Amino acid sequence: MQSVFPMEQKPDIPPPFLFQTGIIPLLLVLHCKLMSGKPLPMQKGNLMCNNSSQCNHHVFSQVRHQVADLNRRAPGLLNLYVEKQGHAFNPKKLNHVCPLNATFPSINQTNDEKEILIALYKIFVFFQTSLGNISIDQEVINSDATQLLQNLNQTSEAVRGLLSNLTCLLCSVYNVTHVDVTYGSSSSWKHMFQSKKQGCQVLRWYKGVISEAASILKKLHKPV
């Protein structure tokens, strides 16, 4: 696989935050690096389901509750992030400062549980790596923003648990072993404002997509 990283990046060394959040095992298994929004197929010989066990009876309900909980916390996370980025990030002018990125993963209205779970898997793999990048940037830019850093870390922990349940369902219930995913791109080589902007774009997208996901899951009553 050819590298698509700018010269300033060092893609062979994963950011340390990813070890802390638990996403590194997933990335190592896939033999992937943080990419700039390019789809990365999980090929037939991958180990996506290598450590997956049989799901308990209530895993689908757990996923629904996990997404609902993340949805409740998403607006507060975005608001706190914006508050800590300085005067340029006026909450009333976010459409101008950090417009939504249409290339980020999305979810469609559907009643197909398998399709929903695959969409959620794509969304949260992207979001988990993006959270790692945002946290690394904020530890440098806003090292004294204790509450923000704590909220980012707590969100990452919650997403890690959700990804575990999604993997369990996809592998053991729906027999899915191949998913095309994208990973959040690193902004460590960018100007400080651009790093702040990228984090804002991710969290704005997340607030919207998690709301859609929660709404879709609320309509389903599959007791898996």
Disulfide bonds with the S-S distance in Angstrom:
Cys49-Cys171 2.00
Cys55-Cys168 1.88
Cys98-Cys200 1.98
